[in-house]
């Protein structure tokens, strides 16, 4: 696995397990708050990871006590003076970063190790799966600073995860949602015991890597694409094409042979 050879200012990347990239947001002194540099680096990292054919899963977490505190307010003073088009450029820089992460062809697991606020909540929502530490807290803090929860995909993703009523209440009040409530709502898949978050995230990642790479990737593509269409017939069409493609792969042949021979399959991604 190539992982990445680029050195980043705001991110740390390592191969935690074969085929599993562990990405740390690395501004612990600022609770991993986002800057324009981080947005640019997240977009670049997503492009690099997508080019790695040996990559199977990405785990995203935060260094220190927080996952991500949202946009760094130390850099926010200039925002009101940017003008409409300047602010649009700013929004699109951030949006491209999160879209690039969500569009990585392999599963993205968010290991939410602490507070995820504002844009940090948006970043957590961009993951396919979310595991939370017992210290994790979530809030759509946008209304607390005069902004809208219609930011970086929050209004779209959160509504689909927990429903419109719960989303409205959380977004209108800006209140904190603790780890246990987040699990109850379906915002996270599970809550880890103290000190076990990363182990749990890597165990989940490893369980995914035992499956066929093509099957996992096209499953992610189908799940994401079919959230965005309103037609059952269109969903079936997309699924049909994915299954037809996968039956042409050697991994499908290997899976059938392993079943007949009562052994575990050895997938190659070919």
N, C-alpha and C positions, 0 to 999 in steps of 0.2 A: 504494500500500500504506500502510495506516494505521500498521502496526507497533504502537506504543503511545505514548500521550501521558502516561502515568503516570511520575513520577520515583520510582525505587526506591533504597532505601538499600544493598542488597546485590547489585544486578544492574545491568548496563549493557546496553542494547538498541539496535541500529542496523540499518538496512536495508543489508546488505553488497552485495547485488545485487538487481535487480528481482525482487520476490517472495520474497526470501530474508532472513529475520531472523537476525541474529547476536546471541546472548545470551552475555554473559560473567558468570560468577560473580565478584563483585567484592569479595573480602576477601583480597587477596594477602598482607597482613601476617599473616594467620592461615591461610594455605594454603587459602583459600576454604572453611574449615570451616563447617558448617551451624549456624544458630541458629534459634530460633523465628521471628524476623523473616524470615529467608531462606525458611523453609518457607511462611510466609504469602504472601510475595511471589512465590514460584514458583507457588503455586496461583492467585493473582490474575493473574499474567502469562499462564498457560496459558488462563485464561478470556478474557482480552483478545485473545490471538493467535487463538483459535478463532473469534472474532467478525469477523476480518479476511478478507473474501472474496477479497482479492488475494494473500494469503499462499500460498506454494507449498511452502516448506521452512523448517525451523528448524535452525540449527546452534548447539549448546551447547558452550561451552568454559570454561576457567578463566583468570582474570587471573594473571599472574606465573608462578611455576615449577610450581605444582600445579594439578591439575584440581579435586579436592576431598578434603580430609583427613577427611571424615566429620563426625559431630557434634562441635561445639566442646567439648572436655573442660573448658574454663574455665567452661562453663555447666552442667556435669554434677554438681556437688557436691550440688545440691538434689534430684536424681532419687531417691535412696533414701528421702527423707522425704516424697515425694509421696503415698504410699499407693497401693493397687491401682487405684482408679478414676482418681486423678490421673495415674498413669503411663499408664493406658490412653488418657486424653485426650491426653497428650504423644505417644504412639505414633500416634494417629489424625491428629494435626496433621501429623506428618511423612509419614504414609502418603498422606494426601489430596494433598499436594504432588506426590509422585512419581506417583500415579495420574493426577492432572490432566495432568502433562507427558506421560506415556505415552499418554494418551487424546487429545492434540491430533490433529485430523483429518488433518494433513499429516505427511509424514515428519520425524522428529527424528533428526538426525545428531549423535552425540557426538564431538567433537574432543578426544581425551584427551591433553592436553598435558604431563601429569606424573603424579604419584602420585594414585591413586583408591583410597582406603582406607575400609573399613567402609561407612558410609552413602554415601561417595563412589563406591564400587563399585556400590552399589545404584542410585545416580543414573545411572551410566554404563550399567548394564544396562537402564534404562528407555528408552534410546534405541533406535530401530529399526535404526540402523547405527552402528558405532563405528570411527573411524580413530584410530590411536595415533601419537604422536611416539615416536622411539626412546628417549626418556627416560621414557616412561610406565611405571608400575608399578601392579599391582593386588594388593590383598589383602583377604581377608575377616577383618578384624582383630577381629571381635567376641569370639572366645574369648580374645583377649589381655587383654581388660578385663572378663572375667567375664560376657559376654553370649552370646547365641545367634546363629548365622548365619541363623536364621529371622527376618530383619529386613528390612522395607521391600522385600519381594519377592525378595530374593536367593536364597532356597532354591528358589523356583519358576522364576525366569528363568535363573539360572546352570545349573541342572540341564538345562533344555531347550536351552541353548546348547552345552554341552560334555559332557553326559552325567553320570550319577549317580556313577560311580567317581571321575572327575577332580574333580567338585564336592566330594565327600566329603573327598578328600585335602586339597584347598585350604582347605576350611572347618574341618576338624579340626586342621590344623597352624597355620593363620593365616599361612602363609609368603607371601613376595612372589612374584609372577608378573611377569616382565619382558615387554617389548613383543614380542620375538620368540616367546617361548613362548605368549603370549596369541594371537598370530596362528596359531600351529601348532594350538592347541586349538580355535580358532574363536571365541574370546572377542572378538576384533576382526577387522574385515574386511581391514585392511591396516596396515602400518607405514610411515610417511612418512620420507623423507630429512630430515636435520637442517634445520630452518627452513622446511620445506615443508608442515607439517601443515595450517595454515589454508588455504593455497592449494589443497591436495588436497581438503579438506572443501568448500570453495566450488565447486570444479570439479565434484565429485560432485553438490552441490546444483543447480548450473546444468544438469547433464545431466538431472536429474529434472524441472526446470521446463520442458523442451522437450516433455514428454509431456502428455496431456490431464489437467487438474486432477481431473476427476471420476473418471477411470480410476485415477489414483494414489491418491486418497482412498479409493475403495471397495476397491482392492487392499489398502491398509493395514488397513481394517476387516475384510476377509476373513481376512487373515493372522493378525491378532491374535485374532479371534473363534474361528477354527478351531484355535488352540492350546489353547483352553479346553473343547473338546467332544471326546467320545470316539467319535462316530459318523461314519462316512464318509457315510452318507445325509444326516445333518444338515449336514455340510460342503457337500455338493452342493446342498442346498436353499438355503443362504445364498448360494453362488456364483450359482445360477440367478437369484435375485432381484436381485443386484447387476448382472449382465449385462443383465437385462431392463430395469432402470432406465437403464443407460447407453446402450442403443440408442435411447432417447427423447431424447437430448441432441443439440444442434446440433454438438457436437464430434465425435460419431460420424459424422454426415453430412459434416463437413469432412474428416475423416480419409479417408473413402472417396473423396471428390472429389479430394483431394490425391494419393492413390495412383493414380487413373486419369490424372491430369494430370501425373504424374511430378514433383511438387514437394513441398516440405516443408509440412506442415499448419500452420495458424495457429489455435491453440486459444484459446478465450476463457473456458472454464469454464462455459459456458451449456449 
